[in-house]
Amino acid sequence: MNPDERTMARLKAGCICKGVKLIRLIEAIESGATTVEAVQKACGIGDGPCKGKRCGEKVGQLLARDQDR
């Protein structure tokens, strides 16, 4: 991930319900989380009003992108 992408991730929402930034999700994956559930646990997301429908999809996309590298 280049520096510009990291800067944008600090500004973008990762979980709207819990107010968690995208960078936290990315850092959880970089720290070894390999499943949606592991990222949710590490970041405290997935149990807000949408029950992980929004952030779960986003985490899945990030994990898939990470596996492609």
Residue pairs with C-beta under 8 A, 6 or more apart in sequence:
1 9
1 26
6 23
6 26
8 22
9 21
9 22
9 23
9 26
10 21
10 22
10 23
11 21
12 21
12 22
13 19
13 20
13 21
13 22
14 20
14 21
14 22
14 23
14 24
14 25
14 43
14 45
14 55
14 58
15 25
15 43
15 45
15 46
15 48
15 54
15 55
16 48
16 50
16 54
16 55
17 45
17 48
17 49
17 50
17 54
17 55
18 43
18 44
18 45
18 48
18 55
20 43
20 44
20 45
20 55
22 58
24 43
25 39
25 43
25 45
25 55
25 58
25 59
25 62
26 62
28 38
28 39
28 42
28 43
29 39
29 62
29 63
29 66
31 42
33 39
33 41
33 42
34 63
35 63
36 46
36 52
36 56
36 59
36 60
36 63
37 46
39 45
39 59
39 62
39 63
40 46
40 47
40 52
40 55
40 56
40 59
45 52
45 55
45 59
46 52
46 55
46 56
